[in-house]
Every structure is written in structure tokens, then in C-alpha cells.
Amino acid sequence: MKLIIQIPCFNEADTLGIALAALPREVPGFDKVEWLIIDDGSSDKTVEVALAHGVDHVVRHTRNQGLARGFMNGLRACLEQGADVIVNTDADNQYNADDIPQLTRPILDGKADIVVGARPIEAIEHFSPVKKLLQKLGSWVVRVASKTDIPDAPSGFRAMSRSAARRLTVFSDYTYTLETIIQAGQKNMAITSVPIRVNGDLRPSRLVKSISSYIRRSIVTIVRVFVIYRPFRFFGSIGLTLFAIGFAIGLRFLYKWFTTEAGYDGHIQSLILASSLLIIGFHTILIAFVTDLLSANRKLLEEIRTMTLENRDLGK
């Protein structure tokens, strides 16, 4: 059994050495433990630091492609190197590497395909109240969309089996954390979480440049999650709401029309508003059906991709 620990990196020369020094070379249940970094177009000495600390594999991007792309390219490289289990962690040493054995244990025991490390969010001092709230909101949205019970969806400290890594596809350029959990839930993969510890803050978060930026990106990510993975529910709810409001306004207008003795020749704006809402609501419901068909097509393409990767493994 081979375990590969991957770390996405972008200009991490100052902290990468600390993170690598904490990584284990032996983990119970594995014959071999290797390290892999994804250099996402770094302009500092990230690669030199990695090689100096004994990293086994380096995936290089000629320019910065974002965390999500780095994560996926790392998974592909780990699969090519024959990893049976892959652990993803951060270059800023946020996660306690001593928890890797308990992170991989459910996979070795055959109880899970993906394991997400659950941080003690409330106890992390450098997390602002707004960030803690958004972490909880994001995790709740993921639980609803994926029908899983992962308390810390944005956590990047996670382990996955070889079969699970083959089946994951990330569309976002911003982060991979939410999408991978939703995909796992939709594809009926066994996913669980274990409590983990965190280390002190070594540098500001690269994803959270400012509270306003974090809020904006979080909202966009949450909405996009629903649009991609629950399109019928998303557009259908909007369409039915608009249609119902328009229908109610239209009924009110008709009631006034038939119950007013001199005729109801006023409030024509209500009739126009009702008609507009009914038309928009109806078309949004049609969009819900179209996006649902597109979602089904996407799932078929993902299955074809997974089968292709499996056939490659069988051919080796």
C-alpha cells in the first residue's frame, strides 16, 4: 500500500519547510509514504525548499492556475505514481500532520472512500466571527446539496482512496473543497469526517484576502454549488415562487374586476406585473428542466472519464 501526501503550493518558500518537516515518512497500514507538491507557478524558491526537504515528486505549472486546478493536477499525478491513498494538506502547516494516521484509518478499514478533517472552528482564535459564520453556512449548504453530514466542508485536510480520486472532477477555479464533497454524496461514495488539530497561524490565508472578498467569493461559490449540482431545485424554486406571486396578483386583479360595480379600470399596473411574473416564472421553470438534462449529461461524461481511468489502471 502506498500513501502519497500532496501539498498545493504558490509562493510557499517561507512556510513549506515547516510543513514538510512535520510530515511522516511512516504511517501505520502503508508500506511506502511519499510526498508530492504542486508548484502553481511560484516565483520564489518553493521548489528548491521542497527538494531540499526530500519531496519525492514535483508537479509544475508554468503560471498560476488556482488552488482547484492545482489540487486536481496533484490527484492525477498521485494516481500516475500508483498511490492507493492520497492525503491533501496545506503548505502553511495549518493542519497537524500527526493526525494523518487517524485521517487514513477509515479508508484502510474499508469504512470510507473520503475522509475530511474537521477543525475545531470555534476554538481557532485567528478566525474572525464572520469567517466562522461563513464556514458554518458553507458547510450547511454542502450538507443540503450532498446529503452528507460533514461538519467542516471547507477543510482542505482530507484523505481519499484511489477509486475516489479517479471519480472526482472540479469545475471551480477558486477552491475544490465544497465540490468534492457534493460529488462524493451524489456518487454515493462513503464519506466521513474525523476531528483533527490545527497549528498556529503562520501567514494570512491566501483565499481570504479581505472579509468583503471572502464573503463575495463564498456567496458566489455557494450559489454556483446549487446551480451545478441542484439545478432543478435551484431554478425550479425560483420559477415556482415567481409564478405563484404573479398568479396571486392576477387573482387579486380579477377579483377586483368582477366585484367592483363600475368595473375595475384602475391598477392596470397590477395586471402588467402579474403577466410579467407569470411569464418569467414559466420560463424559469422551463430552464429548470433544461439544466436538469444538462446535469444528467454531465454525470454521464464523468462516468465515462472514470471508466477510462479504470481501464488505464487495468492495462498497466
Contacts in CASP RR format, 6 or more apart in sequence:
PFRMAT RR
TARGET T0000
AUTHOR 0000-0000-0000
METHOD contacts of the structure
MODEL  1
MKLIIQIPCFNEADTLGIALAALPREVPGFDKVEWLIIDDGSSDKTVEVA
LAHGVDHVVRHTRNQGLARGFMNGLRACLEQGADVIVNTDADNQYNADDI
PQLTRPILDGKADIVVGARPIEAIEHFSPVKKLLQKLGSWVVRVASKTDI
PDAPSGFRAMSRSAARRLTVFSDYTYTLETIIQAGQKNMAITSVPIRVNG
DLRPSRLVKSISSYIRRSIVTIVRVFVIYRPFRFFGSIGLTLFAIGFAIG
LRFLYKWFTTEAGYDGHIQSLILASSLLIIGFHTILIAFVTDLLSANRKL
LEEIRTMTLENRDLGK
1 29 0 8 1.000
1 30 0 8 1.000
1 31 0 8 1.000
1 32 0 8 1.000
1 84 0 8 1.000
1 85 0 8 1.000
1 108 0 8 1.000
2 30 0 8 1.000
2 31 0 8 1.000
2 32 0 8 1.000
2 33 0 8 1.000
2 34 0 8 1.000
2 81 0 8 1.000
2 82 0 8 1.000
2 83 0 8 1.000
2 84 0 8 1.000
2 85 0 8 1.000
3 27 0 8 1.000
3 30 0 8 1.000
3 32 0 8 1.000
3 33 0 8 1.000
3 34 0 8 1.000
3 83 0 8 1.000
3 84 0 8 1.000
3 85 0 8 1.000
3 86 0 8 1.000
3 87 0 8 1.000
3 104 0 8 1.000
4 33 0 8 1.000
4 34 0 8 1.000
4 35 0 8 1.000
4 36 0 8 1.000
4 56 0 8 1.000
4 57 0 8 1.000
4 78 0 8 1.000
4 81 0 8 1.000
4 82 0 8 1.000
4 83 0 8 1.000
4 85 0 8 1.000
4 86 0 8 1.000
4 87 0 8 1.000
5 23 0 8 1.000
5 33 0 8 1.000
5 34 0 8 1.000
5 35 0 8 1.000
5 36 0 8 1.000
5 86 0 8 1.000
5 87 0 8 1.000
5 88 0 8 1.000
5 89 0 8 1.000
5 100 0 8 1.000
6 35 0 8 1.000
6 36 0 8 1.000
6 37 0 8 1.000
6 38 0 8 1.000
6 71 0 8 1.000
6 74 0 8 1.000
6 75 0 8 1.000
6 77 0 8 1.000
6 78 0 8 1.000
6 86 0 8 1.000
6 87 0 8 1.000
6 88 0 8 1.000
6 89 0 8 1.000
7 16 0 8 1.000
7 19 0 8 1.000
7 20 0 8 1.000
7 35 0 8 1.000
7 36 0 8 1.000
7 37 0 8 1.000
7 38 0 8 1.000
7 88 0 8 1.000
7 89 0 8 1.000
7 90 0 8 1.000
7 91 0 8 1.000
8 37 0 8 1.000
8 38 0 8 1.000
8 40 0 8 1.000
8 67 0 8 1.000
8 70 0 8 1.000
8 71 0 8 1.000
8 74 0 8 1.000
8 88 0 8 1.000
8 90 0 8 1.000
8 91 0 8 1.000
9 16 0 8 1.000
9 37 0 8 1.000
9 38 0 8 1.000
9 39 0 8 1.000
9 40 0 8 1.000
9 42 0 8 1.000
9 46 0 8 1.000
9 50 0 8 1.000
9 91 0 8 1.000
10 39 0 8 1.000
10 40 0 8 1.000
10 41 0 8 1.000
10 42 0 8 1.000
10 46 0 8 1.000
10 64 0 8 1.000
10 66 0 8 1.000
10 67 0 8 1.000
10 206 0 8 1.000
11 42 0 8 1.000
11 43 0 8 1.000
11 44 0 8 1.000
11 46 0 8 1.000
12 19 0 8 1.000
12 42 0 8 1.000
12 44 0 8 1.000
12 46 0 8 1.000
12 49 0 8 1.000
12 91 0 8 1.000
12 92 0 8 1.000
13 42 0 8 1.000
13 44 0 8 1.000
13 45 0 8 1.000
13 46 0 8 1.000
13 48 0 8 1.000
13 49 0 8 1.000
14 202 0 8 1.000
14 203 0 8 1.000
15 91 0 8 1.000
15 92 0 8 1.000
15 93 0 8 1.000
15 202 0 8 1.000
15 203 0 8 1.000
16 37 0 8 1.000
16 46 0 8 1.000
16 49 0 8 1.000
16 50 0 8 1.000
16 53 0 8 1.000
16 91 0 8 1.000
17 49 0 8 1.000
17 50 0 8 1.000
17 53 0 8 1.000
18 93 0 8 1.000
18 202 0 8 1.000
19 89 0 8 1.000
19 90 0 8 1.000
19 91 0 8 1.000
19 92 0 8 1.000
19 93 0 8 1.000
19 97 0 8 1.000
20 35 0 8 1.000
20 49 0 8 1.000
20 50 0 8 1.000
20 53 0 8 1.000
20 54 0 8 1.000
20 55 0 8 1.000
21 53 0 8 1.000
22 93 0 8 1.000
22 96 0 8 1.000
22 97 0 8 1.000
22 98 0 8 1.000
23 35 0 8 1.000
23 89 0 8 1.000
23 97 0 8 1.000
23 100 0 8 1.000
24 33 0 8 1.000
24 97 0 8 1.000
24 98 0 8 1.000
24 100 0 8 1.000
24 101 0 8 1.000
25 33 0 8 1.000
26 33 0 8 1.000
27 33 0 8 1.000
27 100 0 8 1.000
27 101 0 8 1.000
27 104 0 8 1.000
28 101 0 8 1.000
29 104 0 8 1.000
29 108 0 8 1.000
30 84 0 8 1.000
30 85 0 8 1.000
30 104 0 8 1.000
34 56 0 8 1.000
34 57 0 8 1.000
34 81 0 8 1.000
34 83 0 8 1.000
35 54 0 8 1.000
35 55 0 8 1.000
35 56 0 8 1.000
35 57 0 8 1.000
36 55 0 8 1.000
36 56 0 8 1.000
36 57 0 8 1.000
36 58 0 8 1.000
36 59 0 8 1.000
36 74 0 8 1.000
36 77 0 8 1.000
36 78 0 8 1.000
36 81 0 8 1.000
37 46 0 8 1.000
37 47 0 8 1.000
37 50 0 8 1.000
37 55 0 8 1.000
37 57 0 8 1.000
37 58 0 8 1.000
37 59 0 8 1.000
37 91 0 8 1.000
38 59 0 8 1.000
38 61 0 8 1.000
38 70 0 8 1.000
38 71 0 8 1.000
38 73 0 8 1.000
38 74 0 8 1.000
38 77 0 8 1.000
39 46 0 8 1.000
39 47 0 8 1.000
39 50 0 8 1.000
39 58 0 8 1.000
39 59 0 8 1.000
39 60 0 8 1.000
39 61 0 8 1.000
40 61 0 8 1.000
40 64 0 8 1.000
40 65 0 8 1.000
40 66 0 8 1.000
40 67 0 8 1.000
40 69 0 8 1.000
40 70 0 8 1.000
41 60 0 8 1.000
41 61 0 8 1.000
41 62 0 8 1.000
41 63 0 8 1.000
41 64 0 8 1.000
41 65 0 8 1.000
46 91 0 8 1.000
47 58 0 8 1.000
47 60 0 8 1.000
50 58 0 8 1.000
51 58 0 8 1.000
57 77 0 8 1.000
57 81 0 8 1.000
59 70 0 8 1.000
59 73 0 8 1.000
59 74 0 8 1.000
59 77 0 8 1.000
61 69 0 8 1.000
61 70 0 8 1.000
61 73 0 8 1.000
65 73 0 8 1.000
65 173 0 8 1.000
66 173 0 8 1.000
66 174 0 8 1.000
67 174 0 8 1.000
67 175 0 8 1.000
67 176 0 8 1.000
67 206 0 8 1.000
67 207 0 8 1.000
68 170 0 8 1.000
68 172 0 8 1.000
68 173 0 8 1.000
68 174 0 8 1.000
68 175 0 8 1.000
68 176 0 8 1.000
68 179 0 8 1.000
69 170 0 8 1.000
69 173 0 8 1.000
71 88 0 8 1.000
71 170 0 8 1.000
71 176 0 8 1.000
72 168 0 8 1.000
72 169 0 8 1.000
72 170 0 8 1.000
72 176 0 8 1.000
75 86 0 8 1.000
75 165 0 8 1.000
75 168 0 8 1.000
78 86 0 8 1.000
78 165 0 8 1.000
79 162 0 8 1.000
79 165 0 8 1.000
79 166 0 8 1.000
79 309 0 8 1.000
82 162 0 8 1.000
83 162 0 8 1.000
83 165 0 8 1.000
84 161 0 8 1.000
84 162 0 8 1.000
85 104 0 8 1.000
85 107 0 8 1.000
85 108 0 8 1.000
85 159 0 8 1.000
85 160 0 8 1.000
85 161 0 8 1.000
85 162 0 8 1.000
86 159 0 8 1.000
86 160 0 8 1.000
86 162 0 8 1.000
86 165 0 8 1.000
87 100 0 8 1.000
87 103 0 8 1.000
87 104 0 8 1.000
87 157 0 8 1.000
87 158 0 8 1.000
87 159 0 8 1.000
88 156 0 8 1.000
88 157 0 8 1.000
88 158 0 8 1.000
88 159 0 8 1.000
88 160 0 8 1.000
89 95 0 8 1.000
89 97 0 8 1.000
89 100 0 8 1.000
89 156 0 8 1.000
89 157 0 8 1.000
90 156 0 8 1.000
90 157 0 8 1.000
92 202 0 8 1.000
92 203 0 8 1.000
93 199 0 8 1.000
93 200 0 8 1.000
93 202 0 8 1.000
94 157 0 8 1.000
94 198 0 8 1.000
94 199 0 8 1.000
94 200 0 8 1.000
94 201 0 8 1.000
94 202 0 8 1.000
95 117 0 8 1.000
95 119 0 8 1.000
95 156 0 8 1.000
95 157 0 8 1.000
95 196 0 8 1.000
95 197 0 8 1.000
95 198 0 8 1.000
95 199 0 8 1.000
96 196 0 8 1.000
96 197 0 8 1.000
96 198 0 8 1.000
96 199 0 8 1.000
98 197 0 8 1.000
99 117 0 8 1.000
99 157 0 8 1.000
99 194 0 8 1.000
99 196 0 8 1.000
99 197 0 8 1.000
100 159 0 8 1.000
102 194 0 8 1.000
102 196 0 8 1.000
103 115 0 8 1.000
103 117 0 8 1.000
103 157 0 8 1.000
103 158 0 8 1.000
103 159 0 8 1.000
103 194 0 8 1.000
103 196 0 8 1.000
104 115 0 8 1.000
104 159 0 8 1.000
105 194 0 8 1.000
106 112 0 8 1.000
106 115 0 8 1.000
106 192 0 8 1.000
106 194 0 8 1.000
107 113 0 8 1.000
107 115 0 8 1.000
107 159 0 8 1.000
107 160 0 8 1.000
107 161 0 8 1.000
110 190 0 8 1.000
111 190 0 8 1.000
111 192 0 8 1.000
112 190 0 8 1.000
112 191 0 8 1.000
112 192 0 8 1.000
113 160 0 8 1.000
113 161 0 8 1.000
113 163 0 8 1.000
113 164 0 8 1.000
113 184 0 8 1.000
113 189 0 8 1.000
113 190 0 8 1.000
113 191 0 8 1.000
114 158 0 8 1.000
114 159 0 8 1.000
114 160 0 8 1.000
114 161 0 8 1.000
114 164 0 8 1.000
114 180 0 8 1.000
114 181 0 8 1.000
114 184 0 8 1.000
114 189 0 8 1.000
114 190 0 8 1.000
114 191 0 8 1.000
114 192 0 8 1.000
115 158 0 8 1.000
115 159 0 8 1.000
115 160 0 8 1.000
115 191 0 8 1.000
115 192 0 8 1.000
115 193 0 8 1.000
115 194 0 8 1.000
116 150 0 8 1.000
116 152 0 8 1.000
116 153 0 8 1.000
116 155 0 8 1.000
116 156 0 8 1.000
116 157 0 8 1.000
116 158 0 8 1.000
116 181 0 8 1.000
116 191 0 8 1.000
116 192 0 8 1.000
116 193 0 8 1.000
116 194 0 8 1.000
117 152 0 8 1.000
117 155 0 8 1.000
117 156 0 8 1.000
117 157 0 8 1.000
117 158 0 8 1.000
117 193 0 8 1.000
117 194 0 8 1.000
117 195 0 8 1.000
117 196 0 8 1.000
118 150 0 8 1.000
118 151 0 8 1.000
118 152 0 8 1.000
118 155 0 8 1.000
118 193 0 8 1.000
118 194 0 8 1.000
118 195 0 8 1.000
118 196 0 8 1.000
119 152 0 8 1.000
119 155 0 8 1.000
119 157 0 8 1.000
119 196 0 8 1.000
119 198 0 8 1.000
120 195 0 8 1.000
120 197 0 8 1.000
120 198 0 8 1.000
121 127 0 8 1.000
121 132 0 8 1.000
121 135 0 8 1.000
121 136 0 8 1.000
121 152 0 8 1.000
122 132 0 8 1.000
124 132 0 8 1.000
124 198 0 8 1.000
126 200 0 8 1.000
126 201 0 8 1.000
127 135 0 8 1.000
128 211 0 8 1.000
130 211 0 8 1.000
130 214 0 8 1.000
130 215 0 8 1.000
131 208 0 8 1.000
131 211 0 8 1.000
131 214 0 8 1.000
134 214 0 8 1.000
134 215 0 8 1.000
134 218 0 8 1.000
135 152 0 8 1.000
135 154 0 8 1.000
137 218 0 8 1.000
137 222 0 8 1.000
138 153 0 8 1.000
138 154 0 8 1.000
138 178 0 8 1.000
138 218 0 8 1.000
138 222 0 8 1.000
139 150 0 8 1.000
139 151 0 8 1.000
139 152 0 8 1.000
139 153 0 8 1.000
139 154 0 8 1.000
141 178 0 8 1.000
141 222 0 8 1.000
141 225 0 8 1.000
141 226 0 8 1.000
142 148 0 8 1.000
142 150 0 8 1.000
142 153 0 8 1.000
142 178 0 8 1.000
142 181 0 8 1.000
142 182 0 8 1.000
142 225 0 8 1.000
143 149 0 8 1.000
143 150 0 8 1.000
143 153 0 8 1.000
145 182 0 8 1.000
145 225 0 8 1.000
145 226 0 8 1.000
145 229 0 8 1.000
145 230 0 8 1.000
146 181 0 8 1.000
146 182 0 8 1.000
146 183 0 8 1.000
146 184 0 8 1.000
146 185 0 8 1.000
146 186 0 8 1.000
146 229 0 8 1.000
147 185 0 8 1.000
148 181 0 8 1.000
148 184 0 8 1.000
148 185 0 8 1.000
148 191 0 8 1.000
149 193 0 8 1.000
150 181 0 8 1.000
150 191 0 8 1.000
150 193 0 8 1.000
151 193 0 8 1.000
152 193 0 8 1.000
153 177 0 8 1.000
153 178 0 8 1.000
153 181 0 8 1.000
154 175 0 8 1.000
154 177 0 8 1.000
154 178 0 8 1.000
155 177 0 8 1.000
155 196 0 8 1.000
156 177 0 8 1.000
157 196 0 8 1.000
158 180 0 8 1.000
160 168 0 8 1.000
164 184 0 8 1.000
164 189 0 8 1.000
166 306 0 8 1.000
166 309 0 8 1.000
166 310 0 8 1.000
167 183 0 8 1.000
167 187 0 8 1.000
167 189 0 8 1.000
167 302 0 8 1.000
167 306 0 8 1.000
168 180 0 8 1.000
168 183 0 8 1.000
168 184 0 8 1.000
169 183 0 8 1.000
169 302 0 8 1.000
169 305 0 8 1.000
170 176 0 8 1.000
170 179 0 8 1.000
170 180 0 8 1.000
171 179 0 8 1.000
171 228 0 8 1.000
172 178 0 8 1.000
172 179 0 8 1.000
172 221 0 8 1.000
172 224 0 8 1.000
174 207 0 8 1.000
174 217 0 8 1.000
174 221 0 8 1.000
175 207 0 8 1.000
175 221 0 8 1.000
178 221 0 8 1.000
178 222 0 8 1.000
178 225 0 8 1.000
179 225 0 8 1.000
179 228 0 8 1.000
179 229 0 8 1.000
181 191 0 8 1.000
182 225 0 8 1.000
182 229 0 8 1.000
183 189 0 8 1.000
183 229 0 8 1.000
184 191 0 8 1.000
185 191 0 8 1.000
186 229 0 8 1.000
186 299 0 8 1.000
207 214 0 8 1.000
207 217 0 8 1.000
208 214 0 8 1.000
226 233 0 8 1.000
226 234 0 8 1.000
227 234 0 8 1.000
227 235 0 8 1.000
227 291 0 8 1.000
228 295 0 8 1.000
229 295 0 8 1.000
231 288 0 8 1.000
231 291 0 8 1.000
231 292 0 8 1.000
231 294 0 8 1.000
231 295 0 8 1.000
232 288 0 8 1.000
232 289 0 8 1.000
232 291 0 8 1.000
232 292 0 8 1.000
232 295 0 8 1.000
234 288 0 8 1.000
234 291 0 8 1.000
235 284 0 8 1.000
235 285 0 8 1.000
235 287 0 8 1.000
235 288 0 8 1.000
235 291 0 8 1.000
236 284 0 8 1.000
236 285 0 8 1.000
236 288 0 8 1.000
238 281 0 8 1.000
238 284 0 8 1.000
239 280 0 8 1.000
239 281 0 8 1.000
239 282 0 8 1.000
239 284 0 8 1.000
239 285 0 8 1.000
239 288 0 8 1.000
240 281 0 8 1.000
240 285 0 8 1.000
242 277 0 8 1.000
242 278 0 8 1.000
242 280 0 8 1.000
242 281 0 8 1.000
242 284 0 8 1.000
243 277 0 8 1.000
243 278 0 8 1.000
243 281 0 8 1.000
243 282 0 8 1.000
243 284 0 8 1.000
243 285 0 8 1.000
245 277 0 8 1.000
246 273 0 8 1.000
246 274 0 8 1.000
246 277 0 8 1.000
246 278 0 8 1.000
247 274 0 8 1.000
247 278 0 8 1.000
249 270 0 8 1.000
249 273 0 8 1.000
249 274 0 8 1.000
249 277 0 8 1.000
250 270 0 8 1.000
250 271 0 8 1.000
250 274 0 8 1.000
252 270 0 8 1.000
253 264 0 8 1.000
253 267 0 8 1.000
253 270 0 8 1.000
253 271 0 8 1.000
253 274 0 8 1.000
256 264 0 8 1.000
256 267 0 8 1.000
257 263 0 8 1.000
257 264 0 8 1.000
END
